[in-house]
Amino acid sequence: MSSTHYDVLIVGAGIAGSSMAHALSTITSKSRDTPLKIALLERSLAEPDRIVGELLQPGGVGALKNIGMESCVENIGAISVHGYCVTHSGRLVHIPYPNGYEGRSFHHGRFIMALREKAKHAAGVDVLEATVTDLIECEYTKRVIGVRAARQNSEEGNEKGGKESFFADLVIIADGCFSNFRNSVMGEAARKSSTRSHFVGAILKDVTLPMPQHGTVCLVRGQGPVLLYQVSEHDTRMLVDVKQPLPSDLKGHILQNVAPQLPSALHVAIHNALESDRLRRMPNSFLPPVEQGGKHMKEGVILLGDAWNMRHPLTGGGMTVALNDVVILSKLLTRVDNFGDWDSISDLLHEWHWARKPLSSTINILSVALYDLFGADGELLAVLQTGCFKYFELGGECINGPVSLLSGIAPSPMLLAYHFFSVALYAIWILFTHERPVPGQAQDTEKPILAAPRIIEYPGLCIKSFRVFWMACIVFGPLLWTEIRWW
């Protein structure tokens, strides 16, 4: 069994791992006159084919520029994204990014390959195709000092049980949402991820969205939201949120319950895609971050990206959070001359945990809270969903504020709380003042009779208002708690 020593080992050459390798390659200090020696290990360097990680918010584009990797969104057929539109019951509201900000949408695999190529040409970085199977711990201190892996392109790695040892002063685990090492690294501090739904994905060919170069969110009655965005000149990704438990016939479910409520211009392309394409699904998981470097976690190793912190992909904020984490952590690591000094690293991890909070907490909380509203699983959430859509229709700061939060432009949990509860209060105002279908009509009535609530209904609406506001607190409060708790 052979062995190699590096300054840093990074497990996983995805968004977080590849960008971290490149960012660390630029680290300089008075005591270090040569680049760090970095190994980036990935099980397969073939182009991945995934249905998520295809929409990069403006905040993520800015983070790419910060670490000198902005060229990775060029020459991959990426589409400029200028904001969102949301459709609800045949109505549409335009939600543009403010001040000329732009995002990018693309095929996930092409972006990953561009990141890996950038990392491969960075000074001191070795990109290796190897399957990491074990963490190597010091026999006496139990500190992680390396990994064992089988290289795909080596004779030793192809032998039965043949593995190579890689040693380093610091190991970074960035092996994604299905991390093999999350629990062993976090130990007693580990939290369990939760999955409430799946995104089912397909590619629509040569369609025109209601607003080109905008992400489209369709609110579907009785179902989860549908997200559409263009990923190349001819391809548009459709992600259908399907709640647990998943139906046995996904195609039939989409054709019968979802497609009829989407814009009619998409119907033919949806049918063609479902007939010709293989439907794939990804779990929509939520995993709150736990501060690293604590006494319950292993020394010598850091978790990064979805291996550590996940949020609902509805808002497309995952890559933005990961890239922002890379920006902050790589800058903090410039202050450490000896990566073997775990006390210094641990202090740094504490600083990193709270330095990332403004953006990560905003996007983490917003992703799940917005999913609860857009999914509207229940009468009270349906009231909040209607209030949210009509809040957007007010325009001005009622659009600029929420989209600035979603896009990573304005990282502020307090601003998020302000707009979230403004939506709740506006939803209550709508209960008392806006016209609604007269009770007793059939749900399939083409032109329902509308009328404002009568005074005699006000006592019942008052009780309902308290329930709506309490539901808003139930949605927002626990999410906020997951971000501010210390353990």
Salt bridges, closest charged atoms under 4 A:
GLU42 OE1 - ARG116 NH2 3.95
ASP49 OD1 - ARG280 NH1 3.11
GLU54 OE1 - ARG237 NE 2.89
GLU102 OE2 - HIS82 ND1 3.83
GLU102 OE1 - ARG104 NH1 3.07
GLU117 OE1 - LYS120 NZ 3.93
GLU117 OE2 - HIS121 ND1 3.49
ASP134 OD2 - LYS163 NZ 3.09
GLU137 OE2 - LYS298 NZ 2.77
GLU164 OE1 - ARG151 NE 2.84
ASP169 OD1 - HIS5 NE2 3.84
GLU188 OE1 - HIS296 ND1 3.31
ASP206 OD1 - HIS234 ND1 2.62
GLU233 OE2 - HIS234 NE2 3.91
ASP235 OD2 - HIS107 NE2 2.97
ASP235 OD1 - LYS205 NZ 2.66
ASP241 OD1 - HIS312 NE2 3.73
GLU291 OE2 - HIS350 ND1 2.48
ASP306 OD1 - ARG311 NH1 3.44
ASP325 OD1 - ARG356 NE 2.74
GLU351 OE1 - ARG335 NH2 2.68
ASP372 OD1 - ARG196 NH2 2.46
GLU379 OE2 - LYS464 NZ 2.86
GLU393 OE2 - ARG91 NE 3.31
GLU397 OE2 - HIS419 NE2 3.96
GLU457 OE1 - ARG436 NH2 2.14
GLU457 OE2 - ARG454 NE 3.58
GLU483 OE1 - LYS357 NZ 2.99
